[in-house]
């Protein structure tokens, strides 16, 4: 019953959205790319810590955004210029989201260690 009520309440919002190449549209692609990349960075840190989480987050998010725009272009829903602009905006947001998540959200490391209790640390590196 709750599922049917939820669908009935969401039905007015399930319409086809019309996009354009305005500033608001491109900012939404940047924001979507940033959020997606941040989520992938966090998942990569948790499940695959041996890989560079920032590059994984950027690559996966940018690839998904590019493939989505390619799919829309192949179905003649937008022109090649619009698809490239949207994919580029998404990739820019992916780079921003991956960097910010990697450097400022996940950098302070707090993890349980079975042998020594809880490990808390921040990694700092300098190049000479």
LOTIZA-469010 format. One line per field, with one value per atom (N, C-alpha, C): residue number from 1; residue in one letter; atom name; x, y, z. Coordinates in Angstrom, 3 decimals. Example, Ala and Ser with C-alpha at 12.3 -4.5 7.8 and 13.67 -1.06 7.14 Angstrom:
LOTIZA-469010
i <- (1,1,1,2,2,2)
aa <- (A,A,A,S,S,S)
at <- (N,CA,C,N,CA,C)
xx <- (13.190,12.300,13.200,12.850,13.670,12.900)
yy <- (-5.690,-4.500,-3.300,-2.250,-1.060,0.030)
zz <- (7.800,7.800,7.800,7.080,7.140,7.870)
END
This chain:
LOTIZA-469010
i <- (1,1,1,2,2,2,3,3,3,4,4,4,5,5,5,6,6,6,7,7,7,8,8,8,9,9,9,10,10,10,11,11,11,12,12,12,13,13,13,14,14,14,15,15,15,16,16,16,17,17,17,18,18,18,19,19,19,20,20,20,21,21,21,22,22,22,23,23,23,24,24,24,25,25,25,26,26,26,27,27,27,28,28,28,29,29,29,30,30,30,31,31,31,32,32,32,33,33,33,34,34,34,35,35,35,36,36,36,37,37,37,38,38,38,39,39,39,40,40,40,41,41,41,42,42,42,43,43,43,44,44,44,45,45,45,46,46,46,47,47,47,48,48,48,49,49,49,50,50,50,51,51,51,52,52,52,53,53,53,54,54,54,55,55,55,56,56,56,57,57,57,58,58,58,59,59,59,60,60,60,61,61,61,62,62,62,63,63,63,64,64,64,65,65,65,66,66,66,67,67,67,68,68,68,69,69,69,70,70,70,71,71,71,72,72,72,73,73,73,74,74,74,75,75,75,76,76,76,77,77,77,78,78,78,79,79,79,80,80,80,81,81,81,82,82,82,83,83,83,84,84,84,85,85,85,86,86,86,87,87,87,88,88,88,89,89,89,90,90,90,91,91,91,92,92,92,93,93,93,94,94,94,95,95,95,96,96,96,97,97,97,98,98,98,99,99,99,100,100,100,101,101,101,102,102,102,103,103,103,104,104,104,105,105,105,106,106,106,107,107,107,108,108,108,109,109,109,110,110,110,111,111,111,112,112,112,113,113,113,114,114,114,115,115,115,116,116,116,117,117,117,118,118,118,119,119,119,120,120,120,121,121,121,122,122,122,123,123,123,124,124,124,125,125,125,126,126,126,127,127,127,128,128,128)
aa <- (X,X,X,X,X,X,X,X,X,X,X,X,X,X,X,X,X,X,X,X,X,X,X,X,X,X,X,X,X,X,X,X,X,X,X,X,X,X,X,X,X,X,X,X,X,X,X,X,X,X,X,X,X,X,X,X,X,X,X,X,X,X,X,X,X,X,X,X,X,X,X,X,X,X,X,X,X,X,X,X,X,X,X,X,X,X,X,X,X,X,X,X,X,X,X,X,X,X,X,X,X,X,X,X,X,X,X,X,X,X,X,X,X,X,X,X,X,X,X,X,X,X,X,X,X,X,X,X,X,X,X,X,X,X,X,X,X,X,X,X,X,X,X,X,X,X,X,X,X,X,X,X,X,X,X,X,X,X,X,X,X,X,X,X,X,X,X,X,X,X,X,X,X,X,X,X,X,X,X,X,X,X,X,X,X,X,X,X,X,X,X,X,X,X,X,X,X,X,X,X,X,X,X,X,X,X,X,X,X,X,X,X,X,X,X,X,X,X,X,X,X,X,X,X,X,X,X,X,X,X,X,X,X,X,X,X,X,X,X,X,X,X,X,X,X,X,X,X,X,X,X,X,X,X,X,X,X,X,X,X,X,X,X,X,X,X,X,X,X,X,X,X,X,X,X,X,X,X,X,X,X,X,X,X,X,X,X,X,X,X,X,X,X,X,X,X,X,X,X,X,X,X,X,X,X,X,X,X,X,X,X,X,X,X,X,X,X,X,X,X,X,X,X,X,X,X,X,X,X,X,X,X,X,X,X,X,X,X,X,X,X,X,X,X,X,X,X,X,X,X,X,X,X,X,X,X,X,X,X,X,X,X,X,X,X,X,X,X,X,X,X,X,X,X,X,X,X,X,X,X,X,X,X,X)
at <- (N,CA,C,N,CA,C,N,CA,C,N,CA,C,N,CA,C,N,CA,C,N,CA,C,N,CA,C,N,CA,C,N,CA,C,N,CA,C,N,CA,C,N,CA,C,N,CA,C,N,CA,C,N,CA,C,N,CA,C,N,CA,C,N,CA,C,N,CA,C,N,CA,C,N,CA,C,N,CA,C,N,CA,C,N,CA,C,N,CA,C,N,CA,C,N,CA,C,N,CA,C,N,CA,C,N,CA,C,N,CA,C,N,CA,C,N,CA,C,N,CA,C,N,CA,C,N,CA,C,N,CA,C,N,CA,C,N,CA,C,N,CA,C,N,CA,C,N,CA,C,N,CA,C,N,CA,C,N,CA,C,N,CA,C,N,CA,C,N,CA,C,N,CA,C,N,CA,C,N,CA,C,N,CA,C,N,CA,C,N,CA,C,N,CA,C,N,CA,C,N,CA,C,N,CA,C,N,CA,C,N,CA,C,N,CA,C,N,CA,C,N,CA,C,N,CA,C,N,CA,C,N,CA,C,N,CA,C,N,CA,C,N,CA,C,N,CA,C,N,CA,C,N,CA,C,N,CA,C,N,CA,C,N,CA,C,N,CA,C,N,CA,C,N,CA,C,N,CA,C,N,CA,C,N,CA,C,N,CA,C,N,CA,C,N,CA,C,N,CA,C,N,CA,C,N,CA,C,N,CA,C,N,CA,C,N,CA,C,N,CA,C,N,CA,C,N,CA,C,N,CA,C,N,CA,C,N,CA,C,N,CA,C,N,CA,C,N,CA,C,N,CA,C,N,CA,C,N,CA,C,N,CA,C,N,CA,C,N,CA,C,N,CA,C,N,CA,C,N,CA,C,N,CA,C,N,CA,C,N,CA,C,N,CA,C,N,CA,C,N,CA,C,N,CA,C,N,CA,C,N,CA,C,N,CA,C,N,CA,C,N,CA,C,N,CA,C,N,CA,C,N,CA,C,N,CA,C,N,CA,C,N,CA,C,N,CA,C)
xx <- (0.819,0.000,0.871,1.955,2.844,3.503,3.811,4.435,3.489,2.227,1.231,1.029,0.989,0.838,2.053,3.235,4.449,4.419,4.033,3.950,2.900,1.770,0.720,1.181,1.979,2.483,3.579,4.351,5.461,5.034,3.886,3.434,3.446,3.027,3.071,4.482,5.478,6.855,7.575,6.936,7.567,7.269,7.514,7.304,8.639,8.619,9.851,10.379,11.615,12.230,12.808,12.687,13.258,14.510,15.616,16.875,17.237,18.161,18.695,20.155,20.779,22.193,22.378,21.474,21.566,22.578,22.886,23.812,23.307,22.014,21.443,21.543,21.355,21.463,22.880,23.839,25.234,25.717,25.253,25.600,25.022,23.849,23.280,24.119,24.704,25.611,26.890,27.398,28.587,28.280,27.150,26.775,26.544,25.875,25.651,26.947,27.869,29.168,29.950,29.871,30.581,30.029,28.721,28.109,28.403,28.287,28.552,30.009,30.929,32.350,32.657,32.075,32.288,31.814,30.658,30.146,31.052,31.529,32.413,33.754,34.260,35.504,35.321,34.209,33.957,33.818,33.116,32.989,34.334,35.114,36.437,37.338,37.254,38.053,37.668,36.398,35.928,36.201,35.897,35.976,37.298,37.950,39.197,40.258,40.762,41.720,43.080,43.360,44.665,44.751,43.628,43.640,43.564,43.993,43.910,42.444,41.853,40.406,39.960,40.777,40.388,40.289,41.255,41.215,40.075,39.818,38.700,37.382,37.204,35.969,35.783,36.853,36.766,36.485,37.220,37.077,35.707,35.220,33.909,32.805,32.841,31.800,31.822,33.005,33.107,32.682,33.036,32.638,31.124,30.500,29.037,28.352,28.828,28.243,28.404,29.577,29.820,28.962,28.854,28.011,26.539,26.090,24.697,24.436,25.377,25.207,25.306,26.183,26.276,24.975,24.362,23.076,22.000,21.958,20.974,21.228,22.490,22.804,22.412,22.646,22.315,20.812,20.028,18.569,18.001,18.876,18.489,17.717,18.098,17.472,18.204,19.449,20.187,21.236,21.792,22.804,24.173,25.153,26.499,27.098,26.790,27.305,26.743,25.444,24.817,25.360,25.555,26.077,27.501,28.336,29.708,29.750,28.900,28.847,28.402,27.385,26.909,27.958,28.609,29.634,30.831,31.218,32.324,31.972,30.752,30.310,30.299,29.829,29.804,31.231,32.145,33.537,34.199,33.898,34.432,33.929,32.646,32.095,32.677,32.955,33.569,34.960,35.723,37.065,37.001,36.087,35.943,35.500,34.487,33.973,34.975,35.726,36.726,37.844,38.300,39.378,38.943,37.797,37.339,37.056,36.453,36.173,37.463,38.400,39.658,40.496,40.607,41.515,40.922,39.628,39.065,38.051,37.433,36.444,37.043,37.824,38.356,39.795,40.466,41.865,42.076,41.318,41.510,41.070,42.020,41.748,41.430,40.285,39.913,39.415,40.169,39.749,40.122,39.317,39.639,40.787,41.677,42.786,42.649,42.622,42.374,43.475,44.709,45.830,46.063,45.885,46.271,45.113,43.905,42.770,42.383,42.095,41.658,42.829,42.962,44.015,43.410,44.017,43.601,44.825,44.712,45.876,45.550,46.439,46.368,47.708,47.681,48.915,49.326,50.575,51.126,52.363,52.488,53.675,54.150,55.467,56.086,57.092,57.167,58.145,59.256,60.474,61.618,62.284)
yy <- (-1.187,0.000,1.264,1.236,2.391,2.628,1.538,1.656,2.331,1.955,2.544,4.022,4.349,5.736,6.563,5.990,6.675,6.954,5.969,6.164,7.208,7.196,8.166,9.590,9.748,11.076,11.542,10.602,10.957,11.066,10.598,10.579,11.947,13.018,14.323,14.782,14.266,14.692,13.819,12.774,11.839,12.198,13.412,13.829,13.960,14.009,14.147,15.564,15.683,16.997,17.461,18.715,19.308,20.075,19.745,20.411,21.421,22.272,23.247,23.488,24.411,24.687,25.961,26.225,27.422,27.211,28.288,28.228,27.274,27.333,26.458,24.992,24.685,23.303,22.785,23.606,23.153,23.075,23.983,23.906,22.644,22.235,20.989,19.786,19.832,18.755,18.765,19.952,20.054,19.503,19.893,19.421,17.910,17.405,15.962,15.184,15.694,15.043,15.065,16.179,16.284,15.312,15.220,14.303,12.850,12.526,11.155,10.770,11.657,11.366,11.232,12.080,11.966,10.639,10.186,8.885,7.744,7.814,6.757,6.774,7.960,8.048,7.377,7.652,7.047,5.524,5.060,3.608,2.980,3.654,3.141,3.065,4.052,4.034,2.873,2.552,1.479,0.090,-0.113,-1.452,-1.753,-0.761,-0.981,0.019,-0.098,0.891,0.838,-0.213,-0.322,0.574,1.074,1.941,3.405,4.300,5.733,6.153,6.427,6.655,7.886,8.919,10.138,9.863,9.137,8.827,7.862,6.924,6.003,6.768,7.653,8.444,9.327,10.011,10.864,10.043,8.960,8.160,7.531,6.933,6.270,7.291,8.390,9.403,10.048,10.403,11.015,10.036,8.761,7.754,7.577,7.509,7.357,8.577,9.778,10.991,11.062,10.670,10.688,9.658,8.465,7.430,7.819,8.499,8.954,9.992,10.902,11.907,11.275,10.299,9.580,8.844,8.284,7.607,8.597,9.773,10.773,11.249,11.408,11.835,10.765,9.492,8.413,8.268,8.714,8.670,9.985,10.865,12.170,13.039,12.969,13.821,15.142,15.206,16.468,16.439,17.590,17.683,17.305,17.194,16.832,17.948,19.204,20.320,20.278,20.015,19.933,18.745,17.615,16.429,16.657,17.299,17.578,18.583,19.591,20.571,19.920,19.082,18.389,17.425,16.670,15.717,16.448,17.566,18.349,18.949,19.450,19.993,18.911,17.726,16.607,16.211,16.173,15.807,16.847,18.129,19.170,18.983,18.716,18.449,17.190,16.190,14.959,15.235,16.054,16.396,17.160,18.102,18.892,18.005,17.176,16.315,15.277,14.685,13.687,14.318,15.493,16.167,16.576,17.220,17.687,16.527,15.474,14.324,13.649,13.501,12.831,13.662,14.948,15.782,16.308,16.581,17.265,16.455,15.465,14.683,13.380,12.700,11.398,11.436,12.567,12.616,12.316,12.890,12.460,10.997,10.137,8.705,8.273,7.664,7.059,5.661,4.662,3.299,2.393,1.384,0.448,-0.468,-0.705,-1.624,-2.726,-3.966,-5.089,-5.211,-5.002,-5.209,-4.028,-2.798,-1.636,-0.712,-1.081,-0.222,0.625,1.886,2.781,3.614,3.690,4.485,5.785,6.901,8.221,8.903,9.409,10.048,10.873,11.786,12.605,12.462,12.155,11.986,13.324,13.678,14.906,14.545,15.087,14.813,16.106,16.226,17.394,16.940,17.631,17.329,18.378,17.913,18.817,18.850)
zz <- (0.000,0.000,0.000,0.793,0.844,-0.513,-1.215,-2.530,-3.524,-3.511,-4.413,-4.078,-2.797,-2.383,-2.809,-2.661,-3.084,-4.583,-5.388,-6.840,-7.210,-6.504,-6.796,-6.481,-5.423,-5.079,-6.031,-6.568,-7.462,-8.920,-9.278,-10.667,-11.341,-10.673,-11.364,-11.721,-11.036,-11.281,-12.299,-12.797,-13.724,-15.173,-15.540,-16.922,-17.620,-18.913,-19.693,-19.539,-19.169,-19.004,-20.334,-20.600,-21.807,-21.413,-22.032,-21.713,-22.776,-22.433,-23.369,-23.009,-23.650,-23.405,-22.595,-21.685,-20.867,-19.741,-19.050,-17.926,-16.846,-16.542,-15.505,-15.890,-17.156,-17.606,-17.455,-17.829,-17.741,-16.298,-15.458,-14.035,-13.412,-13.868,-13.339,-13.766,-14.958,-15.375,-14.539,-14.235,-13.388,-11.992,-11.435,-10.099,-10.091,-11.109,-11.187,-11.312,-12.111,-12.242,-10.943,-10.214,-8.941,-7.910,-7.826,-6.862,-7.233,-8.515,-8.950,-8.702,-9.034,-8.821,-7.338,-6.508,-5.068,-4.518,-5.000,-4.553,-5.009,-6.240,-6.749,-6.018,-5.674,-4.907,-3.539,-2.886,-1.573,-1.689,-2.709,-2.911,-3.247,-4.053,-4.408,-3.185,-2.316,-1.097,-0.197,-0.160,0.717,0.142,-1.144,-1.725,-2.429,-3.022,-3.761,-3.302,-2.075,-1.576,-2.271,-3.017,-3.683,-4.917,-5.416,-6.593,-6.171,-7.053,-6.792,-6.882,-5.733,-5.665,-6.439,-6.503,-7.233,-8.733,-9.277,-10.709,-11.035,-10.148,-10.377,-10.378,-9.413,-9.348,-10.560,-10.965,-12.146,-13.397,-13.584,-14.803,-14.948,-13.873,-13.944,-14.162,-13.425,-13.568,-14.953,-15.436,-16.768,-17.854,-17.692,-18.677,-18.712,-17.557,-17.514,-18.121,-17.784,-18.357,-19.859,-20.357,-21.799,-22.516,-21.947,-22.567,-22.557,-21.515,-21.476,-22.569,-22.757,-23.812,-25.199,-25.355,-26.627,-26.937,-25.905,-26.081,-26.523,-25.907,-26.320,-27.744,-28.113,-29.475,-30.494,-30.162,-31.097,-31.298,-30.324,-30.457,-30.976,-31.483,-32.044,-31.054,-29.777,-28.775,-28.614,-29.096,-29.086,-30.192,-30.466,-31.521,-30.958,-31.842,-31.398,-30.542,-30.862,-30.060,-28.643,-28.534,-27.213,-26.425,-27.098,-26.424,-25.931,-26.754,-26.329,-25.187,-25.239,-24.162,-22.851,-22.919,-21.723,-21.176,-22.053,-21.605,-21.003,-21.597,-21.057,-19.705,-19.572,-18.287,-17.217,-17.590,-16.644,-16.254,-17.215,-16.922,-16.023,-16.242,-15.371,-13.940,-13.804,-12.475,-11.858,-12.683,-12.178,-11.624,-12.326,-11.850,-10.533,-10.445,-9.218,-8.061,-8.295,-7.235,-6.775,-7.715,-7.338,-6.533,-6.941,-6.227,-4.821,-4.715,-3.404,-2.455,-2.963,-2.109,-1.660,-2.575,-2.233,-1.266,-1.500,-0.717,0.588,0.610,1.766,2.557,1.957,2.694,3.200,2.366,2.761,3.257,3.234,3.653,5.134,6.047,7.431,7.571,7.882,7.912,9.336,9.507,10.784,10.458,10.886,10.602,11.758,11.986,13.075,12.674,13.605,13.411,14.452,14.014,14.918,15.970,15.572,16.487,17.426,16.949,17.741,18.091,17.872,18.178,16.983,17.207,16.144,15.642,14.336,13.705,13.212,13.602,13.145,12.577,11.362,10.781,9.566,9.276,8.087,7.390,6.131,5.373,4.789,5.011,4.440,3.653,2.462,1.651,1.020,0.913,0.322,-0.717,-1.817,-2.853,-2.797,-2.831,-2.795,-4.150)
END
